[in-house]
Amino acid sequence: MKEFIFENIRIFLIYLAAVNLLAFALMGIDKRKARRSAWRIPERTLFLAAILGGSLGAIAGMQIFRHKTKHWYFQLGMPAIFVAELVALVYFLK
């Protein structure tokens, strides 16, 4: 039983790492496309990556790439998603 639990935790952590890396990369890619006036990644996609567990990566991408930092819905939305994910994690770990 313990092996099953630890394996699920390992899979969950790998998933979180992957989705955060994806959200971070999406911010960087979208910033690059914005500078080149190219086709952009929809904001809906950026938020979806955050909602799927990549909020920390999205926040880091916003700060490092200086992207979407002037949009109030990103300034408030990404941290709100992160807090909601933390609350959900604490709830499910009890």
N, C-alpha and C positions, 0 to 999 in steps of 0.2 A: 504493500500500500504506500509506504514512504517513497519507494522508487517511482511510483506512478505520479505522486504529488510533485516530487522534485523534477521529473521529466516535463510535466506540464508547466511548472514555473520556468524551467529553462527555455521551453518553446515560447512562452509568453514574453520573456526578456529578449529573445532573439527577434520576435515580432516587433516589440517596442523599439528596439535599436533600428530595425529596418525602416519602420514607418517614420521615425524621427529623422533618419538620414534622408529619406525621400522628401519629407516636408522641407528640410533645410535646403536640399538640392533644388526643389521647385522654386523656392524664393530666389536663389541665386540665378537660376535659368531665366526666371521671369524678369529679374532686374537687367540681365544682359540683353534680353529681347527688347526691353523698354528703351534701353540706350540706343539700340540699333533700329528702333521704330519697326520692329518685326511683329509677327503674329504673337499674341500674348497668351499666357496661361490664364484661364478664367479665374476670377476671385473665388468663385464657388469651389473650384478644384483645390485652391490653397486652403480654404476653410475645411473642406472634406478631409484633406490629409491631416489637419490638426484634430478634427473630431474623431478620426480613426485611431488616435493615440499619439499623433505627432506634434502636439502643441508645443512642447519644449524645443523641438527642432525648428518649428516655424518661428517661434520667438527668437531663437538664436539667429536664424537666417535673416529675420527682419533687422536685427541689430547689426550684425556683421556686414550685410550687404546694403544697409541703410535703405531698405525697401519697404514700402507701405507704412512707413512710420508716421506719416502725416495724415493718414486716414483714421478717423476716430474709431470706426468700427473694427479696424485691425488693432489699434492701441488698446481698446477695451475687450474686444472679442477674443483674441488669442489668450490673454491672461485668464479671462473668465472660463474658457474651455479648459485650460490647464488646471485651474482650481476645481472645476467640476470633475475632471478626471481623477484628481487626488482624492476628492471626497468619495467618489465611486470606489476607488481602490481601497481606501480605509474601510468603507462599508462592507465590501466583499471579503476583506481579510479577517473581519470579526467573526 
